[in-house]
Amino acid sequence: MVTAVPLELANSTLEAEVSKGLIRVEEGLREAARAEEPLLAKASRHLIDAGGKRFRATLVLLAAQFGNPADERIVPAAVAIELTHLATLYHDDVMDEAPVRRGHESEFPVEQHDRHPHR
């Protein structure tokens, strides 16, 4: 499942190329979220499953068009950028004690606050 916002580019070939790249990015994100430990797997998947625009990954894929868009390092770079962004969202949820992000329950449930208040 691709959660990125649908692309509407003036060049249909470029649009198709970037869309294919975003599918591969989504697969890479899901692969990165796999873990044998159930708690870690759940936490890793939470923000990925919440979706998003994947704007940063799209920018990486578009920027690659100025060089070699077939370079095998492009998609892993886009995945790394998205994972870094997701880590900052997770951090913000915990630090802000946010109960909701993008209309979904955040990674900072109320009971966690009761056990580990940071203030």
N, C-alpha and C positions, 0 to 999 in steps of 0.2 A: 504494500500500500504506500503510495507516494502522498506525502502530506504537504508538499510544496504548493504554493499558489500557482495555478495554471499560467503558463507563459503565453504571451501574445507579442511576438517579435515580428518586425516587418519582413524579415527574411525567414521563410519557412524552413529552409535547410538548417539554418542556425538554430531555430526554435526546436527542431527535431533532435539535433545534436545535443543541445543543452538539456532537453527533456530526458533523453536517454541517460545522460550523465547524472541527472537528479535521481533517477531510478536506482542507479548504481550507488549513489551516495546514501540513499535510504537503506539499501541492503547493507552497506558498510556500517551504518549507524546501528542497525539491528544486530549485526555480528559483534560489534564492539560492546553491546549491552548484554551479551551472553555471559553468564557466570554460573558456576556450580552451586555456590552458596545462595539459597533462596532469598535471603534478605538483600544481598548485594544485587542479585538479578532483578528483584522488584524495584529497588531504588534506581538502578541503571535504566530500566525500561520506562520508568514513570514519565520523565520529561520527553523522551523520544516518542512515546505513544501519545502524548498530549499534542503532538504535531507542531506546526509552525510554518513560517513562510520559507524557510531555508534560503533566506536572502543572501547570507554570507557564502553558502555553497554555490549559489547561482552566480555570484560575482567571481568566484574562483573559476568556475567553468567558462564564463564569458571571457575573463582575462586570458585563459589558456588559448583562446582563439587567435591571440596576437603572436603566439609561438607555435608549439606543436600540440594541438588539442588531443592527439592520440597518445601522448606521453603517458605511460602507465602510472606515473606519480601524481597525476592531476586529481583523480577521484580520491585517493587516500589523503591528499592535502585538503580537499573540500570536506572530507569526513572529520579530519583533525580540527579544522576551523569550527565546524558545527559542534563538535564535542566540547571544545573550549568554551564556546558560547553557552552551551547547555550547563556546563559546570558553573559558570557565573550565575545563571538563573537559579540553580540549586542552592548556591551559596547565598544569594539574595533571599530566597525563601526562608532559609534557616535564620539568617541574621535579622530579617524583618519580621520573623514569626508569622509569615503570611499564610492564612488558611486557604487562600484560593489564588491560582495563577491561570490566566486565560480561560476562566470559567470551569476549571478542574481543581479538585483538591490538591493543594501543594504538597511538597515533601516535608512539611512541618506540621504534622497533625497535633491537635490539642493535647493529647496524652503525652506526646514527646516533650512539649513545653512544661508540663507538670513534673516530669522526671528530670529534665535538664534545663532549667531556666538559666539564661546567660546574663540576666540583669539582677 
